[in-house]
Amino acid sequence: EAVDHPLHYNVHGSGVECITVIEHMGFNLGSAVKYIWRAGVKSEDVDTDLAKAIWYLQRERSRLKRLNSCSSASDSVTKKARAFWNISCKAAISQSSASSTL
């Protein structure tokens, strides 16, 4: 079925459908796995699928670095400043996730 169970997400030798795995991941990692899973199957352009997977992996690395720097920074400041960092870091992380398009 083209909508419910597209072939390019059901061709893995294990018989597992891609969504069964990626629905347990965050957006960036799930998207990377999705592009790796279907590389060369949905289209013959394997390079583009793998480039998109790398793009999502790099985005996840950046997100985690920002998250870790927020945690480190908040450990060394006062309670009032901690509240600021938590709000600022959460806003930065969600804003970068919302602006992601491919």
Contacts in CASP RR format, 6 or more apart in sequence:
PFRMAT RR
TARGET T0000
AUTHOR 0000-0000-0000
METHOD contacts of the structure
MODEL  1
EAVDHPLHYNVHGSGVECITVIEHMGFNLGSAVKYIWRAGVKSEDVDTDL
AKAIWYLQRERSRLKRLNSCSSASDSVTKKARAFWNISCKAAISQSSASS
TL
5 17 0 8 1.000
6 42 0 8 1.000
7 41 0 8 1.000
8 38 0 8 1.000
8 41 0 8 1.000
8 42 0 8 1.000
9 17 0 8 1.000
9 18 0 8 1.000
9 19 0 8 1.000
9 34 0 8 1.000
9 37 0 8 1.000
9 38 0 8 1.000
10 17 0 8 1.000
10 18 0 8 1.000
11 41 0 8 1.000
12 18 0 8 1.000
12 37 0 8 1.000
18 33 0 8 1.000
18 34 0 8 1.000
18 37 0 8 1.000
18 38 0 8 1.000
21 33 0 8 1.000
22 29 0 8 1.000
22 30 0 8 1.000
22 31 0 8 1.000
22 33 0 8 1.000
22 34 0 8 1.000
25 33 0 8 1.000
27 97 0 8 1.000
27 100 0 8 1.000
28 56 0 8 1.000
28 57 0 8 1.000
28 59 0 8 1.000
28 60 0 8 1.000
28 63 0 8 1.000
28 97 0 8 1.000
28 100 0 8 1.000
29 56 0 8 1.000
29 57 0 8 1.000
29 60 0 8 1.000
30 56 0 8 1.000
31 52 0 8 1.000
31 53 0 8 1.000
31 56 0 8 1.000
31 102 0 8 1.000
32 53 0 8 1.000
32 54 0 8 1.000
32 56 0 8 1.000
32 57 0 8 1.000
32 60 0 8 1.000
33 53 0 8 1.000
35 49 0 8 1.000
35 50 0 8 1.000
35 52 0 8 1.000
35 53 0 8 1.000
35 56 0 8 1.000
36 49 0 8 1.000
36 50 0 8 1.000
36 53 0 8 1.000
38 49 0 8 1.000
39 46 0 8 1.000
39 49 0 8 1.000
39 50 0 8 1.000
39 53 0 8 1.000
40 46 0 8 1.000
40 49 0 8 1.000
42 49 0 8 1.000
43 49 0 8 1.000
52 102 0 8 1.000
55 102 0 8 1.000
56 102 0 8 1.000
59 96 0 8 1.000
59 100 0 8 1.000
62 96 0 8 1.000
63 93 0 8 1.000
63 96 0 8 1.000
63 97 0 8 1.000
66 89 0 8 1.000
66 92 0 8 1.000
66 93 0 8 1.000
66 96 0 8 1.000
67 89 0 8 1.000
67 93 0 8 1.000
70 85 0 8 1.000
70 86 0 8 1.000
70 88 0 8 1.000
70 89 0 8 1.000
70 92 0 8 1.000
70 93 0 8 1.000
71 89 0 8 1.000
73 85 0 8 1.000
74 81 0 8 1.000
74 82 0 8 1.000
74 85 0 8 1.000
74 86 0 8 1.000
74 89 0 8 1.000
77 85 0 8 1.000
END
